[in-house]
Amino acid sequence: MGKIKKKNLGWMISFTTGLFIGILVGTLSFTLLISHRMDKHYETIENLTNIIEEKDIKLNKLEDSINAQNIVLQDIEIELIHEEEMNEMDKITIEKTIREKYNALFGKEIKTIDTEILVEVIDKRIFKIEDKEYRVYMDKLILTEILKLYVRIETKS
């Protein structure tokens, strides 16, 4: 009788241990999958929030200058050029910061905007994001109804 109880007890311990390890592995893999998806959704939400803020600012500035017959700045497009691999969130943050620097220009007449000053606003600046530093260089600027900025980004060591 003693041998039967010991075999049942050993089998029960093995079963319980296997069940516990299976639950742990399943929970860990499920958590990793969900956290990856949440990161992607967070990036999308942050990007869409930036777009909405930008559109609101443009709308307000354009409504203010709608009665003027002169050509006014209506949009800003930023092209980030980088050789090294960058985190998507860092790109979004840098682009948002650059847009914030130029938001005051929406609705202004193009002929009154000084392009040399526009270049100096962000040229050779250092952006610190978390534990990384990025130096920003203005490669090209095109000023029409749409301000196009071609910005080169280098990671500082």
VEXNUKE-565626 format. One record per residue (C-alpha): residue number from 0; residue in one letter; x, y, z. Coordinates in pm, whole numbers, plus 32768, in hexadecimal, padded with zeros to 4 digits. Example, Ala and Ser with C-alpha at 12.3 -4.5 7.8 and 13.67 -1.06 7.14 Angstrom:
0  A  84CE  7E3E  830C $
1  S  8557  7F96  82CA $
END
This chain:
0  M  8000  8000  8000 $
1  G  811F  80EE  804D $
2  K  81AC  80D1  7EEB $
3  I  8064  8131  7E45 $
4  K  8040  826E  7F14 $
5  K  81A9  82D6  7ECB $
6  K  8175  82A6  7D54 $
7  N  8033  8371  7D5D $
8  L  80DB  8481  7E2B $
9  G  8205  8494  7D38 $
10  W  811C  84A0  7C0F $
11  M  804E  85B3  7CB5 $
12  I  8186  8684  7CFF $
13  S  8201  865B  7B97 $
14  F  80AB  86B8  7B0E $
15  T  808D  87EA  7BF1 $
16  T  81EF  885E  7B9C $
17  G  81B1  8833  7A27 $
18  L  8068  88ED  7A41 $
19  F  810B  8A0A  7B01 $
20  I  822C  8A27  7A06 $
21  G  8136  8A1C  78E3 $
22  I  8066  8B33  797B $
23  L  81A0  8C02  79B7 $
24  V  8223  8BD4  7853 $
25  G  80CB  8C1C  77BE $
26  T  809F  8D55  788D $
27  L  81FB  8DD2  7834 $
28  S  81CC  8D9B  76BF $
29  F  8072  8E3A  76C8 $
30  T  80FF  8F6A  7782 $
31  L  8217  8F94  7684 $
32  L  8123  8F84  7561 $
33  I  8034  907E  75FC $
34  S  814A  9171  7662 $
35  H  81D5  9173  74FF $
36  R  807F  91C3  7472 $
37  M  8047  92D1  757A $
38  D  8191  9377  7517 $
39  K  8126  9381  73AB $
40  H  7FD4  9414  7409 $
41  Y  807A  9513  74EB $
42  E  8158  9588  73CA $
43  T  8028  95A3  72E8 $
44  I  7F63  9667  73EB $
45  E  8089  9754  7427 $
46  N  80B1  978D  72B2 $
47  L  7F3D  97CE  727F $
48  T  7F36  98BA  73AB $
49  N  8052  9982  7311 $
50  I  7F99  9992  71C6 $
51  I  7E5B  9A0D  7270 $
52  E  7F19  9B1B  7331 $
53  E  7FC4  9B8A  71F1 $
54  K  7E7A  9B99  7132 $
55  D  7DD7  9C64  7248 $
56  I  7EF1  9D61  7247 $
57  K  7EEA  9D7D  70CC $
58  L  7D71  9DA9  70CA $
59  N  7D7D  9EBF  71CC $
60  K  7E95  9F78  7119 $
61  L  7DF2  9F55  6FC4 $
62  E  7CA3  9FCC  7046 $
63  D  7D50  A102  70CD $
64  S  7DEB  A151  6F7B $
65  I  7CCB  A0E7  6E9B $
66  N  7C6D  A24C  6E44 $
67  A  7DCB  A2A0  6DCA $
68  Q  7E05  A27C  6C55 $
69  N  7F79  A237  6C7A $
70  I  801D  A0E2  6C6B $
71  V  803A  A056  6DCA $
72  L  80EB  9F2C  6E60 $
73  Q  7FF2  9E10  6E76 $
74  D  80BA  9CDB  6ED2 $
75  I  8208  9C5B  6F4B $
76  E  82A0  9B1A  6EC8 $
77  I  83D0  9A87  6F74 $
78  E  84AB  9981  6ED0 $
79  L  8593  98DA  6FCB $
80  I  86D3  9850  6F35 $
81  H  879D  9765  7010 $
82  E  88A2  9662  6FC1 $
83  E  888C  959F  7105 $
84  E  875D  94DC  7177 $
85  M  8680  95B2  7257 $
86  N  8569  955C  7344 $
87  E  8415  95BA  72B2 $
88  M  83B4  9674  73EE $
89  D  84F4  9744  73D9 $
90  K  849F  97A2  7272 $
91  I  8342  980C  72D8 $
92  T  83C8  98D7  73FD $
93  I  84CD  9989  7329 $
94  E  83D0  99D6  7219 $
95  K  82D7  9A59  7319 $
96  T  83DF  9B38  73B9 $
97  I  8444  9BC7  7268 $
98  R  82D7  9C0A  720E $
99  E  82A4  9CBF  7359 $
100  K  83C6  9DA8  7303 $
101  Y  831E  9E0D  71BB $
102  N  81AE  9E11  7227 $
103  A  81AF  9F8B  724B $
104  L  81E4  9FAB  70D3 $
105  F  8093  9F19  706E $
106  G  7FC0  A01F  6FC0 $
107  K  80DD  A116  6F8E $
108  E  8122  A1AD  6E3A $
109  I  823A  A0F6  6D89 $
110  K  82E4  A236  6D16 $
111  T  8311  A2A6  6E80 $
112  I  83BD  A166  6EF3 $
113  D  853A  A170  6F03 $
114  T  85C8  A020  6E92 $
115  E  871C  A057  6F31 $
116  I  867B  A072  7085 $
117  L  85AD  9F3B  703F $
118  V  86EA  9E75  7001 $
119  E  878F  9EF7  713F $
120  V  8668  9E8D  7217 $
121  I  86C4  9D1C  7215 $
122  D  8812  9D02  715F $
123  K  8920  9C5F  7236 $
124  R  8839  9C30  735D $
125  I  8857  9B0F  744E $
126  F  871C  9A56  74B4 $
127  K  872E  9982  75ED $
128  I  8630  986A  75F4 $
129  E  8643  9783  771E $
130  D  87B1  9713  7725 $
131  K  8806  9765  75B9 $
132  E  887D  98A6  7518 $
133  Y  8835  9904  73B1 $
134  R  88D4  9A23  72EF $
135  V  87F2  9ABB  71E8 $
136  Y  8870  9B5F  70A7 $
137  M  879A  9C19  6FAB $
138  D  87F5  9B90  6E53 $
139  K  86F2  9C42  6D7F $
140  L  85CD  9D2F  6DAE $
141  I  84C0  9D75  6CAC $
142  L  83CC  9E90  6CF2 $
143  T  8288  9E9B  6C2D $
144  E  8128  9E77  6CB4 $
145  I  81BD  9D41  6D53 $
146  L  82FF  9D5E  6E1A $
147  K  83D0  9C2C  6DCB $
148  L  84EE  9BDF  6EB7 $
149  Y  85F1  9AD7  6E69 $
150  V  8698  9A8C  6FB4 $
151  R  87C5  99A8  6FE5 $
152  I  87E2  98FE  7137 $
153  E  8924  9877  71CB $
154  T  893F  97B6  730F $
155  K  8A3A  9856  73F9 $
156  S  8B20  976D  74B4 $
END
